[in-house]
Amino acid sequence: MPEQGAQAPAVPQSAVPSSPSSLKATRRAGLLMILVLGGLTATPPLSMDMYLPALPAVTRSLHAPASTVQLTLTACLAGMALGQLVVGPMSDKWGRRRPLLTGLAVYVVATALCAIAPNVESLVAFRLLQGLAGAAGIVIARAVVRDLYDGVAMARFFSTLMLVSGVAPIVAPLVGGQILRVTDWRGVFVILTFVGTALAVLVWTRLPETVAPADRHAGGTAEALRGMRALLADLPFTGYMLTGGFSFAALFAYISASPFVVQEIYGATPQTFSLLFGINSVGLVAVGQINGKLLVGRVSMDKVLGAGLAVVLLAATALLLMATGALGEVGLVPVAAGLFVLMSAMGVTLPNAQTLALMRTRHSAGSASALLGTSSFLIGAIASPLVGIAGEHTAVPMAVVQLVAALVAVACFVGMCRPWNTRTTAEGVGS
């Protein structure tokens, strides 16, 4: 594998589909590629974030407790996790376009069904299907980046991608809050149905195949499982995977609990919550751009990742102290500041953990991407119901989950990735 500071090599001829000129044109059309892949990675988070301001309204509309309504988030997240595990190997076998377009079509249908769900049980089931289908966009977008880029160029692309995909959590709650002014929570899913349809058309017309037939895996499930076992046997790959996964758990604890913490505990309106959520997302995007434009290529990605994890750990500790009253009675502003710091630090932890893991595999990018996504979303799905275990009138469970997740992420990074050992970044699976 190339060193972290290596420049992105030219795309090998074997990696180009039947028409080499089409892939070269894709590389030149960098902005279009960022927009397409950004849309793919943004749509599943959009499905959750636009829906967040409506969670209290759903509890009233469907006459369901908050903990049950939070399962609609868990189901969507679990679907995204399991879907990636299936779609990733499929994209290594059949190419990127066919599984992606199929997933988008199912996503549109599932989202439309969410809009007409008669009860919370149906909504949970439809959200699970929505997550399963939406997983195609996440896993295949990462695999396409690995097809096209390597080393520093890959890290920079991921950070730039965060700028586009980061617009989703900024805009989504704001849009969701405004939608709730004119309609109910079902209108959110109607809008998402149109978004999914537009993205499917864009992929159909603008995203070429990035894996040549000669480079696809002819084997079936057995070969895919062998490839995943080989990836998991690589200790640094697994370490980066778990580091990113538990960092994501801290992030998703915030996503799942913050609507109730901000609105029910501190009495904020859905519009105020949407504004705060958007500000936090701006912090994540801004730090991601600092990472991609200023840090990558100048500072070791391991050092930047370690610094980001330290900030997450400190923010989670501060939030727990505030939630338990150890710092006295605090208002919304200090809590919002702690959440802002935690969210912003994700701008370096998530893209760098993904990049360092993907740098360890040149082949089976779909399977590697699936493992990264599945681990993150499964861990996040486990964290989601835990934040509501003590009811909707305390922030302590959210802060505890965030702190524990941050501690485990640091332990995985130090104990498995061994960032002081340069060999872990220079040698990888399939190098």
WOURKA-V232585 format. One record per residue. N is the residue number from 1. OMEGA is omega as a letter, one per 30 degrees, with the letter a starting at -180 (999 if undefined). BURIAL is I if it has 24 or more other C-alpha atoms within 12 Angstrom, else O. Layout:
{{N	OMEGA	BURIAL} {N	OMEGA	BURIAL}}
//
This chain:
{{1	l	I} {2	l	I} {3	a	I} {4	a	I} {5	a	I} {6	l	O} {7	a	O} {8	l	I} {9	l	O} {10	l	O} {11	l	I} {12	a	O} {13	a	O} {14	a	O} {15	a	I} {16	l	I} {17	a	I} {18	l	O} {19	a	O} {20	a	O} {21	a	O} {22	a	O} {23	l	I} {24	l	O} {25	l	O} {26	l	I} {27	l	I} {28	l	O} {29	a	O} {30	a	O} {31	l	O} {32	l	O} {33	l	I} {34	a	I} {35	a	I} {36	a	I} {37	l	I} {38	l	I} {39	l	I} {40	a	I} {41	a	I} {42	a	I} {43	l	I} {44	l	I} {45	l	I} {46	a	I} {47	l	I} {48	a	I} {49	l	I} {50	a	I} {51	a	I} {52	a	I} {53	a	I} {54	a	I} {55	l	I} {56	l	I} {57	l	I} {58	l	I} {59	l	I} {60	a	O} {61	a	O} {62	l	I} {63	a	O} {64	l	O} {65	a	O} {66	a	I} {67	l	I} {68	l	I} {69	l	I} {70	l	I} {71	l	I} {72	l	I} {73	a	I} {74	a	I} {75	l	I} {76	a	I} {77	l	I} {78	l	I} {79	l	I} {80	a	I} {81	a	I} {82	l	I} {83	l	I} {84	a	I} {85	l	I} {86	a	I} {87	a	I} {88	l	I} {89	l	I} {90	a	I} {91	l	I} {92	a	I} {93	a	I} {94	a	I} {95	a	I} {96	a	I} {97	a	I} {98	l	I} {99	a	I} {100	a	I} {101	l	I} {102	l	I} {103	a	I} {104	l	I} {105	l	I} {106	l	I} {107	a	I} {108	l	I} {109	a	I} {110	a	I} {111	l	I} {112	l	I} {113	l	I} {114	a	I} {115	a	I} {116	a	I} {117	a	I} {118	a	O} {119	a	I} {120	l	I} {121	l	O} {122	a	O} {123	l	I} {124	a	I} {125	a	I} {126	l	I} {127	l	I} {128	l	I} {129	l	I} {130	l	I} {131	l	I} {132	a	I} {133	a	I} {134	l	I} {135	a	I} {136	a	I} {137	a	I} {138	a	I} {139	a	I} {140	l	I} {141	l	I} {142	a	I} {143	l	I} {144	l	I} {145	l	I} {146	l	I} {147	a	I} {148	a	I} {149	l	I} {150	l	I} {151	a	I} {152	a	I} {153	l	I} {154	l	I} {155	l	I} {156	l	I} {157	l	I} {158	l	I} {159	l	I} {160	l	I} {161	l	I} {162	l	I} {163	a	I} {164	a	I} {165	l	I} {166	l	I} {167	a	I} {168	l	I} {169	l	I} {170	a	I} {171	a	I} {172	a	I} {173	l	I} {174	l	I} {175	l	I} {176	l	I} {177	l	I} {178	l	I} {179	a	I} {180	l	I} {181	a	O} {182	l	O} {183	l	O} {184	a	I} {185	a	I} {186	l	I} {187	l	I} {188	a	I} {189	l	I} {190	l	I} {191	a	I} {192	l	I} {193	l	I} {194	l	I} {195	l	I} {196	l	I} {197	l	I} {198	a	I} {199	l	I} {200	l	I} {201	a	O} {202	l	I} {203	a	I} {204	a	O} {205	a	O} {206	a	I} {207	l	I} {208	l	I} {209	a	I} {210	l	I} {211	l	I} {212	l	I} {213	a	O} {214	a	O} {215	a	I} {216	a	I} {217	a	I} {218	a	O} {219	a	O} {220	a	O} {221	a	O} {222	l	O} {223	l	O} {224	l	I} {225	l	O} {226	l	O} {227	l	I} {228	l	I} {229	l	O} {230	l	I} {231	a	I} {232	l	I} {233	l	O} {234	a	I} {235	l	I} {236	l	I} {237	l	I} {238	l	I} {239	l	I} {240	l	I} {241	a	I} {242	l	I} {243	l	I} {244	a	I} {245	a	I} {246	l	I} {247	l	I} {248	l	I} {249	l	I} {250	l	I} {251	a	I} {252	l	I} {253	l	I} {254	a	I} {255	a	I} {256	a	I} {257	a	I} {258	l	I} {259	l	I} {260	l	I} {261	a	I} {262	a	I} {263	a	I} {264	a	I} {265	a	I} {266	l	I} {267	l	O} {268	l	I} {269	l	I} {270	a	I} {271	l	I} {272	l	I} {273	a	I} {274	l	I} {275	l	I} {276	l	I} {277	l	I} {278	l	I} {279	l	I} {280	l	I} {281	l	I} {282	l	I} {283	l	I} {284	a	I} {285	a	I} {286	l	I} {287	l	I} {288	l	I} {289	l	I} {290	l	I} {291	a	I} {292	a	I} {293	a	O} {294	a	O} {295	a	I} {296	a	I} {297	l	I} {298	l	O} {299	l	O} {300	l	I} {301	l	I} {302	l	I} {303	l	I} {304	l	I} {305	l	I} {306	l	I} {307	l	I} {308	l	I} {309	l	I} {310	l	I} {311	l	I} {312	a	I} {313	l	I} {314	a	I} {315	l	I} {316	l	I} {317	l	I} {318	l	I} {319	l	I} {320	l	I} {321	l	I} {322	a	I} {323	a	I} {324	a	O} {325	a	O} {326	l	O} {327	a	O} {328	l	O} {329	a	O} {330	l	O} {331	a	O} {332	a	I} {333	l	O} {334	l	O} {335	l	I} {336	l	I} {337	l	I} {338	l	I} {339	l	I} {340	l	I} {341	a	I} {342	l	I} {343	a	I} {344	a	I} {345	l	I} {346	l	I} {347	l	I} {348	a	I} {349	a	I} {350	a	I} {351	a	I} {352	l	I} {353	l	I} {354	a	I} {355	a	I} {356	l	I} {357	a	I} {358	l	I} {359	a	I} {360	l	I} {361	l	I} {362	a	I} {363	l	I} {364	a	I} {365	l	I} {366	l	I} {367	l	I} {368	l	I} {369	l	I} {370	l	I} {371	l	I} {372	a	I} {373	a	I} {374	a	I} {375	a	I} {376	a	I} {377	l	I} {378	l	I} {379	l	I} {380	l	I} {381	l	I} {382	a	I} {383	a	I} {384	a	I} {385	a	I} {386	a	I} {387	l	I} {388	a	I} {389	a	I} {390	a	O} {391	a	O} {392	a	I} {393	l	I} {394	l	I} {395	a	I} {396	l	I} {397	l	I} {398	a	I} {399	l	I} {400	l	I} {401	a	I} {402	a	I} {403	l	I} {404	l	I} {405	l	I} {406	l	I} {407	l	I} {408	l	I} {409	l	I} {410	a	I} {411	l	I} {412	a	I} {413	a	I} {414	a	I} {415	a	O} {416	a	I} {417	a	I} {418	a	I} {419	l	I} {420	a	O} {421	a	O} {422	a	O} {423	a	O} {424	l	I} {425	a	I} {426	a	I} {427	a	I} {428	a	I} {429	l	I} {430	a	O} {431	999	O}}
//
